Amino acid sequence: MTKLAITLSRNADRSFEEFQEYYREEHAPLAADLSGLERYTVSFPSDPESASYDALAELYFPDGETMAAAFDSEHGREVTADAETFAEMDAAERVVLEEDVIVD
């Protein structure tokens, strides 16, 4: 399984609460429709003032080719464009991982 992990920080014009609400109600449903997506989680810090980012998103795909195709699609470009409206994408940390589940 291939996982894309992304840290996101809110735009300066949004409060943490506004960022979190937009992410949950607008962005997450849009991203959830990515082709081939098998699992999708988002975590928010319990103490946002002391955290180095505002959200950690984890998107799971069966393989790297499926993930690449999802983001290269028209819908994938729409998801990316939407993220740019509420998050500082230049500051986002991205890593593609091969995940091994030890305890489930």
N, C-alpha and C positions, 0 to 999 in steps of 0.2 A: 504494500500500500504506500502511496506517495502522499505526503502531507506538505501543504504550503502553510507556514506560520508567518504571520505579519503582525508587527507591533504598530499601532496607530496612535497618533497624537492629534488632538482637536485643533481646529483653526482658532486663531486668537480671538475671533469675534464670537465664539460659543463658550458657554459655561460647560462644565463637566456634565451637568444634568441634561442640558440641551443636546450635547454630543451623544450621550447614552440613549436618550429618547429617539433621536433621529436614527441612530444605528439600529436599534431594536425594531422600530416601527416602519422605517423606510428602506434602509440599506440591506438589512439582513434578509427580508423577504425577496428582494431583487437578486441578491447573491445566491440565495437558496435554490434558484432556478437554473444555475449554471449546469450545462450539459455534462453528465458523467459524475457529478458530485455525489459522493456516498455518505459523507458525514460533514457536519459544519458546526463548530462551536465558537463562542466568543466569551471572553472573560474580561471583567472590568475590575480594577483595583478597589479594594475595600477602603483604602485611604488614598484617594487620588492626588491629594496635595503632596504626598511624599513619594509618589510613583514617578518613574521616568517615562511612562507612556499611559495612555488612557484606555487602551483595549488591546487584547491579544486575540486575533482571529486565527482559527485553524481549520483549513479546508482539506478534506481527504478525497483523493481520487484513486482509482485502481492502479494507475501508472502515470508516468510523466507525459506520455504522448496524449493521454486523455485530458490531463490538466492543461497542457499547452493548447490543445484544440479548443477547450472551453474558453480560455482567455483570448484566443485569437478570433473567436466568433464575434458576430455583431452584438450579441447579448453580453459577452465577456467585456467588450469595449465599453458598453453601457454601464456595467458594474464598476469598471475602473474609473470612468468619467464621474459617476456618482460619488465615489469615494473622494475624489478631488474636491468636491463641493463642501465637505465637512471635516476633512482630515488633511494634515500637512504631509502629503505623500512623498515629498522630498526627504522628510525625516524618517519615513517608515523603514523599518528593518524587515527584510524578507529572507527567508531561508526555506529551501526545498529539502525535505527530510524523507528518509525511508524509515518507517516506524516499526519497531518490534514491540508487541504488547507482552509485558512480563506478568502483570496481574490485571485481570479484567473482572 
